[in-house]
Amino acid sequence: MFCESKNKSDLKFQNLKIIGQKKLKGNIKVSGAKNSSLVLLAASLLTDENLTLFNVPDLTDIEKMKHILKTLGVQLNEKNDFLEINSKKLHLCELPYDLVNGLRASFFCIGPLLTKLGEANLALPGGCKIGARPIEEHIRGLKALGATIKIDDGAVQATIKNKKKKLQGANIVLNCPSVGATETLIMAASLAEGQTIIENAAREPEIQDLCYMLNKMGAKIFGAGQSRIIIDGVKKLYGCSHKVIPDRIEAGTFLIAAAATLSSITVSPVIPNHLDSVLNKLKEAGSKITIKGNSISINTKSIKAVNIKTAPFPGFPTDLQAPFTALMSIAEGKSIISETIFENRMNHIQPLNQMGASIEVRDNTAFIQGVNQLRAQSIIGHDLRSSAAMIIAALTAGGCSTIEGLEHLDRGYEDFELKLTNIGADIIRVLKKNNNSDSPLDLNSTSQPTKNFRAA
Ligand code: EPZ
């Protein structure tokens, strides 16, 4: 028996029991992209008209963002498979510390609040387990657009001093292709006066999804997905309907899990060119990949060691570095995996070595000597993508592993273990009783306290 991940009590007292070495076979449905949904929800603040979002995933990060929008006065109408949003009654231009600290992505609201209301007060989003996560590029760009920014006592106060309370288009060159800064500045510039050009912009698919939706709302944005984006400010943005793109990181995680268990699965829907760098590395490591329309199939008979260097899109995504490291830990030969985006994204190495992997880390680079097999262990996932990497490792290990840290996992993966058990994995989600014994979560229990979680 396994527990449907939606029946959740406090996530810190839950863990997954995984019996490894099961072959996976079948199809996995990919959910809507977390990192697109979060910024699209923030962008809903830019219009007073109805915005309808389809394919928004059921994640604890998304629940937090919805709560933040409601706190600002936004009306949210949740239907089965879509979300109706209306910001006409938006009455607050500030987000207190406990909300921002609960979800870093809430900082995406600064651009829309400032450009719509002429003012925005948000707590500084802190760092997290994977890095300091500074926001100086966001601040520099907003100042270039004419905002007056004051930062003190851990809070950002942004105002527009000119009489019209309108931001002014500007030429902005980012020092690094920051995803969040690019998205913040696109949203701020969409209602500014005049033209804004962002050079060295991030090119991620989630930014392309944001620009596609904003243009449907009446924005004039050109060059999404390239490193030079032009935004001609407009006076007003309108409502629209929009379907969130599939989550390329979720899809990539399942493909890596299939490769690690020498399985044959299909993931869909996906947009294949969002995964080019990952598919190339999986092929180089020995997997057979077949693309048919919006589905990708993988068949793996053996795993060869390959080297990875994470990079901004279209390079190898940092969000799949930990899952791919788990794969390389059982590859034939030596591999080198360099993390170039975040300064502390190697939290999965120690637990992998605890399971019998042979990995050394120097200067944010993992030097991996592949081993034949990992050992089942009780391990803790320390952040969102490390938790997924631990599950992949446990799927390959002989015996029963226990994985804790589900408060991280459920932030970014919808029904992760359910999707795996549906294609042959042996996983149950259990609730640790106070005497520390485990009992499967009651499938039918109705009183479900909301999910707790920690931000990345
Ligand atoms: C987004 O984070 C994603 N989050 C991250 O996904 C993803 O890993 C990251 O982009 C990179 O692709 C969301 O979209 C909600 P960045 P973001 O600004 O916008 C440095 C996941 O697992 N930087 O592109 O915060 C920064 O320190 C999460 O789903 C500055 O130096 O990423 C980092 O080293 C984790 N100054 C690098 O750039 C700045 O002002 C990339 O950061 C901004 C960023």
Residues whose N, C-alpha, C, O or C-beta is under 5 A from the ligand:
A	BS01	EPZ	N35 A105 R133 P134 I135 E136 E137 H138 C176 P177 S178 V179 G180 A181 T318 D319 I341 F342 L384
